[in-house]
Amino acid sequence: MTDRVKALTVVLDADYRDDDIEALVDAIKMMRCVADVRPEISTYEDYMHRARVRSDIFNDVIKAFDLKKP
């Protein structure tokens, strides 16, 4: 038996101005089986999480290459 899907989540590759993304939202709304599309506004928490992930990845790269001078 197969599962039933109730929603899809789309994540954009960057933050865009709401008026710049309007055409994409309209295009998704025109697709078959789409009931609604609601943009999510970026907040300071989004920036904070990205900064932490970026820092963690940077630290992992430093550890992987052991870039400390002997």
Residue pairs with C-beta under 8 A, 6 or more apart in sequence:
10 28
12 21
15 42
15 46
18 39
18 41
21 39
25 37
25 39
28 34
28 37
29 36
29 37
